[in-house]
Structure formats: structure tokens, C-alpha cells
Amino acid sequence: MDQLLSLYAEEKNEYDHDIEDTNGNNNQGDTTTTTTVQCQRAQRKIIHTDGILIKDESIRNDLLLALKGWKSKWTDKNNERTSINAENYMILTSPASWESVGLGRKKRYKAEKKLNEHKILWDLAKSVMSTVDEDFSNRYTALAVTHNFIGSPHIDRQNVGPFYGLSLGDFGDNTGGVMVECSARIVAHVNTKNRLGKVDGRFPHWVAPYDHIRKDRYSLIFYQTSGEYQKIGPPIFKEPLTTFIH
């Protein structure tokens, strides 16, 4: 799998993206479009789909403000997942997860201290998650908080089920989504800007290109590393999963 991820990373650098919204819709509605990507190695079909829009603009604004405040204190720090290319990366864990893994006293103290320091961000994120999937809002055990996450094909080996991703910021619409492998030559692009997109991170996935030089992209990844294991698949949870042409 590591060799496969390396090949994906190499191939990603050869893309000439030509994104066409065949439905002619804006990003306020649910859309599913297909794009052909020209590569030096081969052609790949990309399935475009939208996450669930967070309609409450006020809570989106509060969350973005909290993320900007976090970034100002967490500048250029990515010590928690160094394999990921991101300017800032932080992981918060839930109290329930501390119990399930039998966290030792010192590690528990550090986890609790970090959670308390970012309580407003944690509570806002949980509130947003509950508007889309209340059951999962009570089950996820960790929250990854990122700023300008770039590319980085990987799989989430510790996850016991799918994750939800949300991105906020001034980066362009229909850019910076979550890309996930559906088959060798079919890739899904899940639009997560102001939206919660559900993806099974146990498939290879990465962040789609966006203007990370001049723009800011913040993201929250809600995931579960303990509890009941869910069978892997499907890679995404929106139609047209049943219409893929391999």
C-alpha cells in the first residue's frame, strides 16, 4: 500500500485539471458531475459530488473565527502527523477515547489540557457535526484541525469507520475538496467547502489542488479510532456509486 500511495503522489503532480460542471449548478445545491483528467500516464475519470451544506452561516462564521484564532497561536506547527503536508495540524481527542484505550495518567493529563485549551473550537465543531449526523457526533473520538493541508495521499489505518471532512476559508469554490480512490482509474472529488463530506479514509485519499499560496483553507476531520468496527467501503456516500464505469 505504501508503494501504491507513492505512485499516486507522483501521478498527482502530472495532472492537467480541466474541471467542467456539466450540470451548470452553483455550489449551493447537491451536484454530481464527471470530469476526465488528462495524465501523462493515463486518463482518469473523476466523480464530483457535494458534501452536506452547513446552512447556518453564523455558526460557520463562528467556527472560522475560532480556527483563525487557533492558527494565530499554533503558527507553523505540525508535530502530530509529520507525514502530512500542512502548515498547521493539531489533533484533539475525546474523553471517551481516553477510557477506551486506557490512556496513562501523564498522557491523559496532556490530552485533557489540550482539549480544555481548545474547548470553544471543540464545542463549535461538535455542534456543526450534530446538525448533519447526530449519531456520529456522539461517536467520533478525534478531531483533526488543519490549516493549508496540501495533497498528501494517505490512508487512515487506525480508523474503524468513515470520517467527515469540513473545510472553511477564502480558497476558491470547487477546489480543495477531498479526493478519494474509488478504483484504479476512477477518483471521487468530494466538495467540502462549507460542507460536511463523508468519506471512508481507509481508501487512499488526499486534498485536491487549491491556491494555498495566496489563500487560506482550514479543515476539520471528524473520525473514530475506537468502538464498533465498520466494514470498509464504499469510498464515498453519495450517488452515482452504482453508475461507475470501470
Secondary structure, DSSP 8 states (H G I E B T S, - for coil): -HHHHHHHHHHHTT-B-----TT---TTS--EEEEEEE-SS-EEEEEEEE-EE---HHHHHHHHHHHHHHHHHSTT---S-TTS-EEEEEEEE-HHHHHHTT--HHHHHHHHHHHHHTHHHHHHHHHHHHHH-HHHHTT--EEEEEEEE-EEEE--TT-SS-EEEEEEESS-TT-S-EEEEEETTEEEEEE-BTEEEEE-TTS-EEE----TTTS-EEEEEEE-SSSS------SB-SS-GGG---
